[in-house]
């Protein structure tokens, strides 16, 4: 049966000629082939797991089942180990296994779902639903939250700290690469230290008309933080006797790192299924770590009850510091569910400000510049609801026009992440 499937796949691949297809035909072919690819990839994993369980790979010159699979499929041994681990976890998760074999989810998506659902079986349905409508990146982030809520995060943090590492290497292009691995708390403190330099790099680059990318500025900021290559406008203070050289931006710190934690978890001392304790943009942390971080002046601690953070209204056009922190705590990412952008996010009024001149949290949607322009000037519209959802073009059958044609042409607000507002604690969220 497998040999027949192989022969049929080879015949189809040989007959398909993309050059004679129209754009719409090619798009449909991609969708069809993607379903077939995911179904075959999922089935392959369970068959490979059977090979591993029966030791059928032995006697062929391989050190392990992962080495055998890597050779047969043409992937790295590390990736083969990950895929076999995914299959092992998914074997006990009937819905995930079915989704893998019928082409609903890819092996990467299955890895995220199975990893979280093995720790919290109640998360399986939610994550499978999320896999159908959101990006793999957001699926992984939600899976990490669900797993962290029911696991001993303090034990995990201690293990990660024991396994902390720094690796550097020169890649095939001759570029130097650096990889650090440690706890999320260390990551938060690193962000605290490097963020002012990123702001300085942004200000300097903008004033010099230099069109560097966000990643370019991040690299320059890290080099400046280490004292390797100071940024323009960065002061280097002489070292005191027996001390170290201090490097800091002349414009001062402009940093806000946010911890988002459920009130019940904070009072209990640990999370349970469905609760959140994380550094926004970095990932889950233990409640003990969150309490330690709350003592730092750079931190904005957003304490919630349930999924909503806060809903505060004021009469200005842009969100105030409380609303901005609440938006950042829920994730600084484009609301368009098909977009992964997290940089240069603008704030859009769902109901145009010209029609209702008040700024309320439940009327604000973060959008990247491109998606914001599509909504404001080209008739696109976010489907009804809240949170991440589809941005529908004017001719989409589900398109419902709730705003006037063209939307609010002047509703753009400064990008999130550049607000030098003071630390903030929001307790007991309410709806207005």
PADREN-679292 format. One record per residue: residue in three letters; z, y, x of N, C-alpha, C in turn. Coordinates in steps of 0.2 Angstrom, whole numbers, plus 5000, padded with zeros to 4 digits. Layout:
% residues N
AlaZYXZYXZYX;...
//
This chain:
% residues 432
Unk500049945004500050005000500050065004;Unk500450065009500450125014499850135018;Unk499550075020498850085023498350115019;Unk498350095012497850115007497950195007;Unk498550215006498750285005498450325012;Unk498550295017498350325024497550335023;Unk497250285022496550285021496250335016;Unk496550345011496350385005496550465008;Unk497050475011497250535014496750555019;Unk496550515023496050535028495350545025;Unk495150515020494550525016494550595013;Unk495150615010495150675007495150735012;Unk495550725017495550775022494850785026;Unk494450725026493850735029493350765024;Unk493450765018492950785013493050865011;Unk493650885012493850955010493551005016;Unk493151045013492851095018493051165015;Unk493551195018493851265016493251315016;Unk492751315020492251365021491851375014;Unk491851315010491451325004491851334998;Unk492451344999492951364993492951434992;Unk493051454986493251524984493951534986;Unk494151594986494851614988495351574983;Unk495151574976495651544971495651474972;Unk495051444973495051374975495451354981;Unk495451384986495851374992496551384990;Unk496751434986497451444985497751384981;Unk497351354976497551304972497551234976;Unk497051234981497151174985497751174990;Unk497951234992498551234996499151214992;Unk499151234985499751214981499751134980;Unk499151104979499151034978499250994984;Unk499051014990499150984996499850994998;Unk500151044996500951054998501351004994;Unk501150994988501550944984501450874987;Unk500850864989500750794992501050784998;Unk501050845002501350845009502150835008;Unk502450865004503150855003503350785000;Unk502950764996503050694993503050644999;Unk502550645003502450605008502950605013;Unk503150675015503650685020504250655018;Unk504450665012505150635009505150565009;Unk504550535007504550455007504550435014;Unk504250465019504250445026504950445028;Unk505350495027506050495029506450435027;Unk506350415021506750355018506450285021;Unk505850285022505550225026505750225033;Unk505750275036506050285043506750265043;Unk507150285038507850265038507950195038;Unk507550155034507550085033507350055040;Unk506950085044506750055050507450065055;Unk507750115054508350125058508950085056;Unk508950065050509550025047509349955049;Unk508749935049508649865051508449845058;Unk508549905062508449895070507749875071;Unk507249885067506549865068506249905074;Unk506549955076506249995082506449965088;Unk506949925089507149895095506549845098;Unk506549845104506049795108505449835109;Unk505349895107504749935108504849985114;Unk505349985118505450025123505750095122;Unk506050105116506450165114507150155114;Unk507550215116508250215117508550215110;Unk508250245105508650255099508050255093;Unk508350255087507850255081507550325081;Unk507950375083507650445083507150455088;Unk507150425094506650425099506050385097;Unk506150335093505550295090505150345085;Unk505550375080505250415075504950475078;Unk505250505083504950565087504250545089;Unk504250485092503550465095503050455090;Unk503250425084502750405079502550465075;Unk502950515074502850575070502550635074;Unk502750635081502550685085502950745084;Unk503650735084504150785084504650775089;Unk505150825090505650815095506150765093;Unk506450735098507050685096507550725092;Unk507750785094508250825090508050825083;Unk507450845081507150855075507150785071;Unk506950735075507050665072507750645070;Unk508250665074508950645072509150685066;Unk508850745065509050785059508750755053;Unk508150735054507750715048508050645045;Unk508250605050508650545048509350555045;Unk509650605048510250625045510150655038;Unk509650685036509450715030509350655025;Unk509050605027508850545023509550505022;Unk509950505026510550465025511050495020;Unk511050565020511450605015511150605008;Unk510450605008510050605002510050544998;Unk510150485002510150424999510750414993;Unk511250454994511850444990511750504984;Unk511250544985511150594980510550584976;Unk510550554970510050534967509450584965;Unk509750644963509250694961508950724967;Unk509250734972508950754978508450704981;Unk508550644981508150594983507450594979;Unk507550594972506950604968506550664969;Unk506850724970506550784972506150774978;Unk506350744983506050734989505450684988;Unk505450634984504950584983504450614979;Unk504550654974504050684969503750744972;Unk503950774978503650824981503850894978;Unk504450894975504750954973505050994978;Unk505350964983505651004989505450974996;Unk505451015001505250995007505850965011;Unk505650925017506250905021506750955023;Unk506451015025506951075027507351095021;Unk507051095015507451115009507951055007;Unk507750995008508150935007508750935012;Unk508650955018509150955023509751005021;Unk509551065018510051115016510451085010;Unk510051055005510351034999510850975000;Unk510550925004510950865005511650885009;Unk511550925014512150945018512650975014;Unk512551015009513051055005513251005000;Unk512850964996512950924991513350864993;Unk513350844999513750795002514450815002;Unk514550875004515250905004515550924997;Unk515050954993515250974986514650944981;Unk514750884978514250864974514150904968;Unk514550944966514450994960513951044962;Unk513751054968513251104970512551074970;Unk512451014969511750984970511251014965;Unk511451014958511051044953510851114954;Unk511351154956511251224957510751234963;Unk510851204969510451204975509751184973;Unk509651134970508951104968508551154964;Unk508951194959508651244955508451304960;Unk508951314964508751374969508151364973;Unk508051294975507551274980506851294976;Unk506851284970506251294966505951364965;Unk506451414966506351484964506451534970;Unk506851514975506951554980506751534987;Unk506751574992506551554999506951505002;Unk506751475007507151425010507651455014;Unk507551515017508151555020508751565016;Unk508551585010509151605005509451535003;Unk509051485002509351415000509851395005;Unk509651405012510151385017510751425017;Unk510651485016511251535016511751515010;Unk511451495004511851474998512151405000;Unk511851365003512051295004512651305009;Unk512651345014513151355019513751385015;Unk513651425010514251455007514651395003;Unk514151354999514451304995514851254999;Unk514551235005514851185009515551215012;Unk515551275014516051305018516651315013;Unk516551325006517051335001517451275000;Unk517251215002517651155001517751115007;Unk517651145013517851115019518351155023;Unk518651125027519251155031518851195036;Unk518851265035518451305039518851325045;Unk519551325045519951335051519751275056;Unk519751215054519551165059518851165061;Unk518451185057517751205059517651255064;Unk518051315063518051365068518351345075;Unk518851305075519151285081518651235085;Unk518251195081517751155084517151195087;Unk516951245083516451285085516651325092;Unk517251345092517451385098517551335104;Unk517751275103517751225108516951215111;Unk516551215106515851205108515451265110;Unk515751325110515451385112514951375118;Unk514451415118513951405123513551465124;Unk513251475130512751525132512251485136;Unk511651495133511051465136510551515138;Unk510251515143509651555145509151515148;Unk508451535147507951505150507351545150;Unk506851525154506151565154505651515150;Unk505351545145504851505141504151505144;Unk503751475140503051465143502651525144;Unk502851585141502551645143502851685148;Unk503351655151503751695156504251735154;Unk504451735147504951785145505651755145;Unk506151795146506851775147507151765140;Unk507451715138507751705132508551695133;Unk508851715128509651705128509851675121;Unk510251625121510551605115511351595116;Unk511651625112512351625111512551585105;Unk513051545105513351505100514051515100;Unk514351535094515051545093515251545086;Unk515851565085516151575078515851635075;Unk515851635068515651695064516051755066;Unk516751745067517151805069516951835075;Unk516751795080516551825086515851865085;Unk515451835081514851875079514951935076;Unk515451945071515652005068515852055073;Unk516252035078516552075083515952105088;Unk515452055089514852075093514452125089;Unk514352115083514052165079514352235079;Unk515052235079515452295079515252335085;Unk515252295091515152325097514352355098;Unk513852315096513252325097512952375092;Unk513152385086512852425081512852495082;Unk513352525086513252595087512652605092;Unk512552555097511952565101511252555097;Unk511252515092510652505088510552575085;Unk511052605082510952665079510652715084;Unk510952715090510752765095510052755097;Unk509852685097509152675099508652695093;Unk508852685087508452715081508352785081;Unk508952825083508852895083508452915088;Unk508552885094508152915100507352895099;Unk507252835097506552815096506252855091;Unk506552875085506252915080506152985082;Unk506553015086506453085089505953085094;Unk505853025097505253025102504652995100;Unk504652985093504052965090503852895092;Unk504352855095504152785097504252735091;Unk503752695090503752655084503952585086;Unk504552575089504852515091505052475084;Unk505052405085505252365079506052365079;Unk506252335074507052325073507252285079;Unk506852225080507052185086506952215092;Unk506552255093506452295100507152335101;Unk507352375096507952415096508552365097;Unk508552315094509152265095509152245102;Unk508652225105508652205112508852265117;Unk508552325116508852385120509552395119;Unk509752385113510552395111510952345115;Unk510752285115511152235119511152245126;Unk510552275129510552285136510952345138;Unk510952395133511452455134512152435134;Unk512352395129513052365128513252335134;Unk512852295138513052265144512952305150;Unk512752375149512752415155512152405159;Unk511652365157511052345161510552405161;Unk510352435155509952485155510152535149;Unk510452585151510752635146510152665142;Unk510352685136509852715131509852785133;Unk509352825131509452895131509952925126;Unk510352965129510952995125511552945125;Unk511552895130512152855130512552875136;Unk513152885135513652915141513952855144;Unk513952855151514252805155514852835158;Unk515452815156516052845159516352805165;Unk516552845170516752805176517352765175;Unk517352705179517852665178518552685181;Unk519052685177519752705180519952655185;Unk520452665189520652625194520852555192;Unk520452505194520652435192520352425186;Unk519952465182519652455176518952445176;Unk518652445170517852435170517552495167;Unk516852495169516452555166516452545159;Unk516452605156516352605148515752635147;Unk515352605142514752635140514752645133;Unk514552705130514552715123514052765121;Unk513752765115513352815113513652875112;Unk513352935114513652995113513653015106;Unk513252985101513353005094513952975091;Unk514352935094514852905091514752845087;Unk515252805085515052745081514852755074;Unk514452705072514152715065514152645063;Unk514652615062514752535061515152525054;Unk514852475051515252445045515052375044;Unk515552335046515452265045515852245039;Unk515552205035515952185028516152115028;Unk516752105026516952035024517052035016;Unk516751985013516751975006517151915004;Unk517651925000518151864999518351874992;Unk518451814989518751804982519451824982;Unk519751854977520451874977520851814977;Unk520651764973521051704972521051664979;Unk520551664983520551634990520951664994;Unk520951734994521451774998522151764997;Unk522351754991523051744989523251674990;Unk522751624989522951554990522951534998;Unk522551565002522451555009521951515011;Unk521551485006520951445007520451445001;Unk519851435003519351434997519251364994;Unk519051364988518851304984518151304982;Unk517951254979517251254976517051314972;Unk516551354973516351414970516551474972;Unk517051474977517351534980516951554986;Unk517051624988516651644994517151684999;Unk517051665005517351705010516851705016;Unk516551765017516051775022516051845025;Unk515651845031515451905034514751915031;Unk514651975028514051985025513451995030;Unk512951945030512451945034512551895040;Unk513151865041513251825046513351755043;Unk513851745038513951685035514751675034;Unk514851615032515551595030516051595035;Unk516651615034517251615039517851585035;Unk518351575039518951545036519351605033;Unk519851595028520251645025520751675031;Unk520951635035521351655040520951705045;Unk520351695046519951735051519851805047;Unk519751795040519651855036520251905037;Unk520851875036521451915036521451945043;Unk521351915048521351945055520852005056;Unk520251995053519752045054519952105049;Unk520352095044520452155040520952205043;Unk521252185049521652235052521252285056;Unk520552265057520152305061519852365058;Unk519852425061519652485058518952485056;Unk518552445059517752445058517652415051;Unk518052375048517952335043517952365036;Unk517552345032517552355025517652285021;Unk518252285018518452215015518252225007;Unk517852185005517652184998517952124994;Unk518452134990518852084987518652084980;Unk518452024978518052014971518451964967;Unk518351964960518551914956517851894952;Unk517651834954517051804951516451834955;Unk515851834952515251844956515151924957;Unk515351964952515252034952515752064957;Unk515452114961515852154965516152214962;Unk515852264960516052324956515552354953;Unk515652394948515152434944515452504943;Unk515252544948515552614947514952664946;Unk515052714942514552764940514652824943;Unk514152864945514352934947513652974945;Unk513653044945513153084943512653094949;Unk512753074955512253094960511653044960;Unk511153064963510553024963510652954967;Unk510952964973511052904978511652874976;Unk511752814978512352774978512952804982;Unk513552814979514052834983514352784988;Unk514852794992515052754998515252684995;Unk515652694989515852634986515352584983;Unk514852614980514252574978513852544983;Unk513752584989513352564994513652504998;Unk514352504998514752455001514652384997;Unk514752404990514652344986513952314986;Unk513452354987512752324987512652284994;Unk512952314999512852285006513252215006;Unk513852215002514252155002513852094999;Unk513452114994513052054990512452034994;Unk512352065000511752045004511252105004;Unk511152125010510652185011509952155012;Unk509652135006508952105006508552125000;Unk507952125001507452144995507652094989;Unk507652134983507752094977507252044975;Unk506552064977506052024976506151954979;Unk506151904975506351834977505851804981;Unk505251834982504751804986504751844993;Unk505251884994505251925000505851915004;Unk505851905011506451895015506651955019;Unk506352015018506552065022507252095021;Unk507552105026508252135026508252205030;Unk507752225032507752285036507352345032;Unk507652405033507352465030507352455022;Unk507952435019507952425012508152485009;Unk507752505003507852564999508152544993;Unk508452594989508852574983508352604977;Unk508152564973507752574967508252584960;Unk508052634956508452634950507952594945;Unk508252544942507952504937507652544931;Unk508152584928507952634924507852694927;Unk507252724927507152784932507652834931;Unk507852864937508352924937508152974932;Unk507452994932507253044928507353034920;Unk507452974918507552954911508352954910;Unk508652934915509452924914509752944921;Unk509953014921510153044927510853024929;Unk510952964930511652934932511552874937;Unk511952864942511852804946512352754945;Unk512252704942512652644941512452584945;Unk512952544947512852494951512452444948;Unk512552434941512152384938511452404936;Unk511252464938510552494937510152494944;Unk510452464950510152474956509952414959;Unk509352414962509052354965508852374972;Unk509052334977508852344984508052324984;Unk507652364987506952334988506752364995;Unk506352314998506052345005505452395003;Unk505252425008504752485007504152465004;Unk503852405006503252375003503352364995;Unk503852324994503952304987504152364982;Unk504552414985504652474982504052514980;Unk503552514985502952554983502552514978;Unk502552454978502152414973502452424966;Unk503152434965503452444959503352514957;Unk503452564962503352634960502652654958;Unk502252634962501552664962500952614960;Unk501152554959500552504958500752464952;Unk501152484947501252444941501652384941;Unk501852364947502252294948502952314944;Unk503252254942503952264939504352204940;Unk504952214941505452164942505552134935;Unk505552064935505752034928506452044926;Unk506552044920507252064917507752014920;Unk508352044921508952014924509252054929;Unk509652014933509952044939509952004945;Unk510052024951510051984957509351974959;Unk509251924964508551914966508151884961;Unk507551914960507051884954506351904956;Unk505851884952505151894954504951964953;Unk504551994957504152054956503452034954;Unk503352054947502752034944502252084944;Unk501552064946501052114946500852134939;Unk500452184938500352214931499952164926;Unk499552114929499152074925499552004924;Unk500151994926500551934926500751924919;Unk500651864916500851844909501551864907;Unk501951854912502751864911502951944912;Unk502451984913502552054915502752084908;Unk503352114909503652154903503752224906;Unk503452274903503552344905504152374901;Unk504652384905505252424903505252494905;Unk504852504910504852574913504252614912;Unk504252674912503552714911503052694916;Unk502452704915501952684920502052724927;Unk502052684932502152714939502852714941;Unk503352704936504052694938504352764940;Unk504852764944505152824946504952834953;Unk504452884953504052894959504552924965;Unk505152944963505552974969506252944969;Unk506252884968506952854968507152824974;Unk506752824979506952794986507552824989;Unk507952784992508552814995508552785002;Unk509052815006509052795013509152725014;Unk508852695019508952625020509652605021;Unk509852545018510552525019510652505026;Unk511352505028511552495035511552555039;Unk511352615037511452675041511952725039;Unk512452695034512952735031513552745035;Unk513752795038514352805042515052815038;Unk515052785032515552795027516252755030;Unk516852775028517452745031517552685028;Unk518052645031518152575029518452585022;Unk518352525018518452525011518752455009;Unk519152455004519452395001519352404993;Unk518952364990518852364983519152304980;Unk519652324976520052264973519952264965;Unk520052204962519952194955519352234952;Unk518752204953518152234951518152244943;Unk517952294941517852304934517152324932;Unk516952314926516352334923516452404919;Unk515952454920515952514917515452514911;
//
